[in-house]
Amino acid sequence: MRPIPLNMMTLYADLLQNLEMGDSVAASIATKTIKNKKYAYATSRDGSARIEKYLGLADDPLVQARVEKYRHAAGRAKARRSTVSILKAARIPAPALFLGRILEVIANAGLFERGVTLVGTTAYQTYAGVLGYYLPTSTYATNDADISVAEFVPGEHEEDFGEILKRADPTFAPDWKSDDTLPKAFRASNGFVVELLTKLGRGRTFLVPVQSIGVAAVPLAFQEYPAEGAIEVAVLYGDGVMVRVPTPLRFAIHKLIVAQRRKAQESGKRQKDLRQAQELIDIFLEIDEHALQDELDSARSRGKSWKTAINASLRAIKRDARQGRLPLLIRKESDQG
């Protein structure tokens, strides 16, 4: 694993800071003459959709002020696009265009702000900019995106999730199963699937309805853990998209756990889980071993099943715990290899 150059990390930090400022929507401005009067319109992009908004009479001072606000936002968006291009040229991972559009429409709908969390390989691909290291398996292709609603707090007027996805690609449709009353997954014509997940509550075995956005979520054991204390990161798509993902440490430890719950026919997924966990653990052994140990101890304390799975996976990746501690020999071995 190679460190990302400091100047690129500074650019990434600037991009994230600019996204966190909650800038106005960038839009192009056009005027239309109707019955000898000029009217202003703002056209913005949301995924693959183009949204036109009527502003009012072009010579109205209030409308002119709004037009200037849109134009300034467009200038800042252009600067962010330049930053995104530089970071991508430095080989910091970026999503495929199709996935980027999906994340953009979910972000524009405000769902990440209200607690929806991106999990799985798509989330893992965002950690290079957070940690300052290139991650070998961040280049793994994925044809799905997992969205956790374990921490989601709906707003007053939410839009159906399926309609949001259609702005990324109009071919998205519910991937119905025979016993579904609400869709838990959506599939596009190219085969890409977006699935909704949530935590497994006491006694809960069936799909969990999330009526506010018109979906159901699949309850999974341990799913509450990665969603708790999630962080905001910048995705390198368009002029940058801010999404919510698990902390890298929680992602790694969650992978240690789920790897031990994979079925025999899922050996490929199990190996990917372990590889991603190992890469993140090895980085923290270099940059913050104490934080790693604290998070491992905290996760183990949640129960016997947590501790057993974590320790089994650590043994599988030769990062095994002895008496609850990671051996110092690990760092020496990694330095030699």
N, C-alpha and C positions, 0 to 999 in steps of 0.2 A: 504494500500500500504506500502510495506516494502522497506527500503533502501538497495541497493546492497552493500556488504562489500567493504571498501575502497581498499583493496588489489586487488579485482576483477576489480574495476574501473581502477586501475593503469595498470593492465594487458591489459584491453580493450584499454586504451589510447596508450599503447605501440604498440599494434597490428595495430591500425589505423595509427599511425605514420610510422610504417614500410611499410604499404601499400601505404601511400602517397609518399614514396620515389621512387615509380615507379621502383621496382626491375626488373632485367632481368627475362625472362621466365625460370622457372625451367624445367629441362629436364634430362632424363637419356641418357647416352652416350653408343653407341655401335660401334664396328668396324667390317667391312666386308672385307674379302680378295678377291680381284678380279685380276686375272692374276698376282699373287705374290705381289700385292700391297695392303696395308691396307688403307681403307677409313673410315673416322669418320662420324657418323650420330647422330643427337640429336632427341629424341622422347619426345614430350610434350603432355599434356592432355588439351583438351578444351571441357568441358561438358562431353559427352559420347564418343567423338571422340578422336582418337590418331593421332597425326600429326608428321610425320617423315621428318626431314630436313637434307639434305646433307650438310656436312661441308667442306669436301675436304680430301686431303691426310693426314693420321694420323700423319706422321712425319713432316709435315709443321709447322714451329714455329707459324705462324699466326693462323693456325687451332688449335694448342695446346693451345694457349692463349684463343681462343674462348671456347674450351672444359673446361678449368679451370673456365672461367666465368660462364658457365652453371652449373658446379659442385658447385661453391660457392652459386649460386642462389638456387640450390636444397637444400643445407644445411640450408639456411635461410628460405626456404619454409617449411622444416621439423620442424624448431623451431616455425614457425607460426602455423603449424598444432597442435603442442603440446599446444600452448596458446589457440587455438580455442577449443581443447578438455577440457581444464581446465575450460574455461568460460562456455561451455555447461554443464559440470558437476555441475557448480554453478547455473544452471537453468536460465541462461540468454538466452532469446529466440533465437532459430535458425530455419531457414527454413527447411521444409521437403527436402529430398534429391533431388526430382524431381525439385522443385522450385529452390533449390540451383544451380543445373546445368543450369537452364534457366538464372539466374542472372549472373552466371559465364561467359557464352558465350556472353551475351550482354556487360558485362564489358570488356572482352578480345577483343571485336570488337571496343572498344573505344567509344561506344555510350554515356555512362554516362559522360565521359570526355567532350563530345561535346554538353551537355545540355539536353539529355534525362533524364527524372525524373521518378522514381518509386513512384506511389501514391497508395492510398487505404490501405487495411488491411495489405498487405505485407510491405508497408512502416512503418506502425504503429508498427509492430513487431520489428523494429530496434531501437526504442526509449529508451528501457530500458538502453542500454549501453551509450546512450547520456545523459540521465537525472539522472542516478544513482538510479532508482527505478524500482522494479518489477511492471509490469502492468498486472492486472488480465485478461483483454481481449486480451492481446497479444498472448494468447494460442489459440484464435479462429482459427479453420481450414478454409482454403480458397482453392478453386479449380480454381482460376483465378488470373491473375496479370494484373494490369492496368499500362500502360506506357504512360506518357505524353510527347508529342513532342513540347509543346508550346514554349520551349526555345531552341530547337534543332538547331544547326548550322552545317550543313553537311560539311564533309571534301571533298577532291578532288576525292577520289575513294572509295565510300561507297559500301558495299555489301548489296544485298537485305536482308531485315529483315527476311524473311521466310527461307533463306539459313542459316542464323545465328542460328535460332531456331532449325534447323535440327541437328546441332551439339550437342544440348542438348538432343533431342529425334528425330530420323529420321521419326517418324510418324506425326510430326507437318505438317499441311496442311492448306491452306487458308479456312476460314469458310465463304464461299461465300453466299451472299444474291442476290436476283434477279436483283437488280439495281446497284450492285457493278461493278466498272471498275477496281479498285484496292482493294486488301484485307484490311479490317480494323481490322480483328481478325484472330487468328490462333488457331486451335484446335488439340490436340494430341489424340491418340487412347484411352487414359485413361480418356478423357473428360476435361482435363485441357485446359483453354482458356487464351490466351494473347491478350489483346485488346489495340489499339492505340487511345489516346485521344489528344485533343488540345483545345485551347481557342476559344471562340465564338466571331468572329470579327463582326464588324458592318455590318448588313445586311446578315450575313452568316448563312445559314440554311442547306447546303449540306456538304457532306464529303469533307475534305480538302486533296488534294493529296500531298504526300511527295515523289516525284519521285526519289529522291536520294537513298532512301532505299526501293523503290518499294511497298509502302503502301499508304493507305488513313487513315485519323484520324477523329474520331468523335468529332465535335465541341460541347463543353459544356459551359454553362454559368458559370462564376466565376472560370473557370479552370486555368486562367492565375495566379490567386492569389497564390495557393500553389507552383507553379513552380518557381515563382520569389524568388530570394535569397536562393535557395535550398542549402543544405549542403551535405557534404560527410560523410558517415558512413561505419562502417565495418559490414559485414554480416558474421555470423559464419557458414561458409561452406568451406570445404576443408582446404586450408591454409589461408582462409580469402578472402573475395571479397569486394572491395570498390564500393559502389553504391551512387547515388545521390537521395536524398529524400527531401521533404519539411521540413522546420524548424518545430519542434514540435508545436510551437504556431500557425503558419499558418495552420498546419494540423488541429489543434483543432478548430480554427475559421471557416475554410472551412467546417468542419463537422457540425458546428452549422448552417451554411447557407444551405447546401444541405439537412439536415434533414427536413427543412421546405418545401422543394420542392419535397419530396417523395410523390408518389401516395398512395391512401388508401390501395392498395394491397401490398404495400412495407413497412408495419408496422414493420416487422422484421429488415429490413435494417435501418429504421429510428431509432429504438431503439439502434441498434449497433452504428450508427453515434453518437447518444447522449451519449452513455456510454463511447465511446472512447474520445469524447470531454471532458466529465466530469472528467475522470481520469487525463488527461493532465492538465486541468485547476486547479484541486485540488493540483497537484504537484507544479504548478507555484505560487499558493497562499502561498505555503510554502517556495519556494526557490527564487522567483523573482516576487513578486506581481506587482511591478512597470512596469516591462517589459510586463506582461500580460495586464495591464491596457492600456499601450501605444499602444499595438498591437490592442486591441479592439477598442480604439478610432480611430486609423488609418483606420481600416476596416469599421467602421461605417461611416466615413467621405466620403467613396467612393460613397454613394448614399442611397436613402431612402430604396430601396429594401434590401440592405446590412444590414442597421440598423434594419429594421423591423424583418428580419429573425434571426439575431443574438440575439436580445432581446427576441424574442419568444422562441428560444431554451434555452436561459439562464433561462427563467421562467420555462420551462419544466423540467430542471434538478435541479431546486431550487438554481440556482446560478444567480438569476435575477439581472439586473442592475437597479438602482434607480438614476435618474438624471445623467445617464452615468457612474456611479461608481459601483463597486462591493462592497456590504455591508461588513463591517468588521465582522459582525455576522457569516458569513460563516466559518471563521477560528475557531471561538469558537465552533460552532456546530460540525465541523470535529474533533476537539480535544476531544469532549465528546464522539463521536461515533467511 
